[in-house]
Amino acid sequence: MTEEHHSRAELETHAFALMGRLHVNLRRQSGRVIDIEYMRIDPGYCRYLLKMASLSTSEEVQELGQKLQEVFFGTEGLFVRTEPRQPLLTRLQEPATEPAAAAPSAAPAAPETGDPVDRGYIGRLR
């Protein structure tokens, strides 16, 4: 594993721990529930939550927000280093890049109904 991958993994682990603490503190303080996974992949949602943390009356929440700001948007932040992954709903709406026939599969092809999910495999997984 290269040094960059190692440090990125450590940064992601650190971010996850901080987001968990932010989640718990916001839940205790205001009853607000945040989506940690969405915060990890969506810079807009992440900025929104960091702004909310900066306006909090809790010093701990403000400190967590500042640390997460550095982790995500600092000079070597997770959103600065690479292009963030698109949210799942956005990826599902994009057309497939490979034809379905190119992928080897034991299951028959899904009928062309406009549904992006092949529901024919359900119940046949082993």
GIDABEL-V39620 format. One record per residue. N is the residue number from 1. RES is the residue in one small letter. SS is DSSP state (H for helix, E for strand, - for the rest). NEAR is the number of other C-alpha atoms within 8 Angstrom. Layout:
n = [N N]
res = [RES RES]
ss = [SS SS]
near = [NEAR NEAR]
This chain:
n = [1 2 3 4 5 6 7 8 9 10 11 12 13 14 15 16 17 18 19 20 21 22 23 24 25 26 27 28 29 30 31 32 33 34 35 36 37 38 39 40 41 42 43 44 45 46 47 48 49 50 51 52 53 54 55 56 57 58 59 60 61 62 63 64 65 66 67 68 69 70 71 72 73 74 75 76 77 78 79 80 81 82 83 84 85 86 87 88 89 90 91 92 93 94 95 96 97 98 99 100 101 102 103 104 105 106 107 108 109 110 111 112 113 114 115 116 117 118 119 120 121 122 123 124 125 126]
res = [m t e e h h s r a e l e t h a f a l m g r l h v n l r r q s g r v i d i e y m r i d p g y c r y l l k m a s l s t s e e v q e l g q k l q e v f f g t e g l f v r t e p r q p l l t r l q e p a t e p a a a a p s a a p a a p e t g d p v d r g y i g r l r]
ss = [- - H H H H H H H H H H H H H H H H H H H H H H H H H H H H - - - - - H H H H H H - H H H H H H H H H H H H - - - - H H H H H H H H H H H H H H H - - - - H H H H - - - - - - H H H H H H - - - - - - H H H - - - - - - - - - - - - - - - - H H H - - - - -]
near = [4 5 6 6 8 9 8 9 8 8 10 9 8 8 11 9 8 11 10 9 9 11 11 8 9 12 10 8 7 6 7 8 7 5 6 10 6 10 11 8 10 12 10 6 9 11 8 8 9 12 9 8 11 10 7 9 6 6 7 6 14 13 8 12 13 10 9 12 10 10 12 11 11 9 6 8 11 13 10 11 7 6 6 9 6 8 9 6 6 8 8 8 6 6 5 5 4 5 7 6 6 6 6 5 5 4 6 6 7 7 4 5 4 4 6 5 4 8 6 7 8 6 4 5 5 2]
